Amino acid sequence: MEKIAGKKKLGPAFARCFLRSYFAGAGFNTRGLQNIGFSYAMQPGLEAIYDDPSDLAKARKRYVKHYNSHPFWAPLLVAIFLSVEVQIRDGRFPVELLDKLKNTTSYTLSAIGDSVFSGSGLIFWALATVNMLLAGHHLQAMLLGVVLFVGLQVFKLFTFWSGINKGLGFLDELRKWDLINWGERLKFANGFLVLLIWFQLWPRPLFAYDWFGGTAVLGVLGWLVATGKIAREIVAVLVVVVGLITLHML
């Protein structure tokens, strides 16, 4: 890590930024959304980058504005903007472009995070855990949670390190990961896990005409929701009502 005036090293300060990135959602508000937690995460790095109090004050103001993104991307975004701030300090990046860069990057990654992490990954973990618990594999369910949790921390650490060392160039590498398509593939796996849960909960004895008929009905309802022909809330209510009627009949 390079040194700046005052013989302070960027490394320890950036490490503090990484740890603070876990609190990016702290102080959430309706005006700036996650801006308080994000500026809190940026603070140690900005203090290490800028010696001049005036330059530091200007840099702080750049991060108290509106900010919002998926929390799993917080370490990467903090790292990228710290890298950009070093370039701004050295006169290699026009500060006028920072707001546009910040909004474009944070919102793009937010959309990917919502689709891949929240819309696919977290649901996969939940469904896989339910499957294991229903099958009586309690230890395996716990181990799956531990492995995924540790994997998430490794992912955050790796993306933070990459953002610090590669800056904006890492976004090009990130594009090659094809996360959106991987998220779509994971959704197919989630559909299979839902069917497996249904199979585990289905009253015994299991009759083929009931099973295939119910599967066909769910498939049609899924198609109607996907094509916008019916609201998913209506489908949810129908499932609950049919479930209550079935339990009452049993």
N, C-alpha and C positions, 0 to 999 in steps of 0.2 A: 504494500500500500504506500502511496506517495505521502510525503510529509508536507505540512503547510506551516505558515509562520507561527511562531510560538512553540515549535518542535512537538506539536501534538500530532499523533498518528490518526489517520482516518479509521483504521481497523477497529479499535475498541469502540469508537463512537458508532460506527456502522453496525457493530454487533448489538449495541443497545437499541438501535433503530429496528433491527430484526425482532428483538424481543418485544418491543413496544408495538410492532405491527399486529400482534395478537389482540391488541385493544383498539383496533381501528374502528370498531363499532361502538366504542364507549362514547358517551355524550351525544348519542344520536338525537337529532333535532329536525324539525320540519322545514327549516330554512336551508341549512347547509348539509343536511343528512349526516354523513360520516365525517364531515370536515374537521371536527374537533379531535376525534381520535386519530385521524390521518396526520394532522399537523403536530399532534403530540408525538407520533412515531417519527416524523421527520426532524424534530427539534435537535436531538444530539448530533445528527449528521450535519445539519446546517451550521451549528455552532462550531463544528470542527472544520468545516469548509471555509467559513468567512471569519476573518479576524476583525475586519472593520465593522463597528457597531451599526453604521448606516446601511452597509450592504446586507448585514444580517437581518436588520429590521425589514428591509425590502423583501428579502427571501421569505421571511416568516409570513408576510402579508400574502404572498403568492399561494399559500397553502391553507389559509383560513377561509377560502372561498368554497363554493359548492363542490362537494366530492361524494361520489357513491360508486361502489363496485362490489363484486362478490368477495366475501372475506377470505376465501382461499387464495385469491390473487393479491392480497394486501402486501405480503413481503416482496413480491416481484415489483409491484407498482412503486413501493417505497424505494427499492433499490434502483429502478430505472430513473426516477426523478432525482435521486441523489447523484447518480451519474451525470444527468443533465445539468444539475447545479454546478458540478465541477467544471463542465464545459462552459457554462455561463460565466463562472468566475474567471476562467481563462480566456474569455472572449471568443469561444469557438461555437457558441450557440446563441442565436438572437432571442433575447428574453421575451420579445413581443409574440413569439410563436408558442410560448409555453402553455398558455391557457387552452389553445386549440389542441395541442398535443395531449395535454392532461385529460381533456374531456373525451377526445376521440379514443385514446388508449383505455381509459377507465371504463367507458361505456361498452366498447367492443369486448373487452375481457369480461365485463359483467354479464353480457348476453351469453358468452361461451360458458361462463361459470354456472349461470342459472340453468342452462340446458344440460351440460355435461355432469357437473357435480351435484346440484340440487335435483335436477330433473331425471338423472339416470343413476349416478354413482351412489348417492345416499339412499335412494329407493332400492337399489340392488342390495345394499348392506342390510336394510330393514327386512326385505322379503327373504333373503337368504337366511337371516337370523331366525325369522319366524318358522321357516321350513325346518331348520335344524332343531329348534325347540319342540316343534310338533312331533318330530321324529325321535325325540328323547336325547339328542346329541347336545347336551348342555355345555360340556367342556369345549366342543368344537365351535359352538356359537360364540363363546367367550373369546376363544383364540382368534376367530375371524375378526371380531371387533378390535382386538389388540393389534393384530397385523395391519388392518386398514388404518387404525389410528397412527401407528408408527410410520406407515407408508405416507400418510398425509404430512407428517412433520418432516420427513425426508424430502418430499415434494416441495414444501415451502422453503426449506433450507437450500435446496438445489436451485430453485428459481430465483431466490434472493441472491445467491452467489453469482448466478449467471447474469442477473440484471446489473449487479455492481461491476462485474468484470467485462461484460460485453455491451452493456448499455442498450440503446435502441436496436442494435444489431441482433439481440436475442429474440426480438419479436419476429424476425424473419425465420429463425429456427423454430420458433413456437408454431408458426403457420404450417410448417412441414409435419408437425405432429398429427394433423388432421383430427383434432379433438371432436369437432362437430360430428363427423361420420362415426367415430368411435362411440360417441354418446348415443347415436341412433342404433348402432349394433347392440349396445348394452340394453336399450329399451326392448329389443326383441327377447333378450335373455330375461328381462323383468317380466315380460308377458308369459314366458314359460314358467317362471317361478310362481306367478299368480295361479296358473293352472295347477301347478303342483300343490299349492296350499289348498286349493279347492278340492283336489283329489283327496288330500289328507283329512279334510273336514267333512267330506261327503258321507252322509249316513249309510251305514252298512245294513243289508247287502247292497252292493253296487250293481245297478242294472245299466246295461249298455245304452238303451234307448234314452234313459234319463240323463246319463252323462253326456252323450253326444248331442242330445237335444238342447241341454243347458249350455253346452259349449257353443253351439250354433247361435243361440239367442244372444249370448255375450258378444260373439263375433259381430253380429249384425248391429248391436248397440254400439260397439266400438267403432264400427264403420260410420254409423250415423253421427257420432260425436266428432270423429276425425274430419268428416266432410262438412261439419257445421249445420247439419240438418236437425239436430236436437241438442239442447244444452246438457252439459255433463251433470249439472245439478239435478236435472229431471231424472237422469239415469240413476244417480245416487239414491234419490228418493224411492224410485221404483225397486231398486235392489233391497233397500231396507224394508219396504212394505212387503215385498214377496218373501223376504227372509222371516219377518215376524209372523206372517200368515202360515208359512211352512212349519215354523216352530210350534205354533198353536195347534196345528193339525196333528203334529207328532205327539 
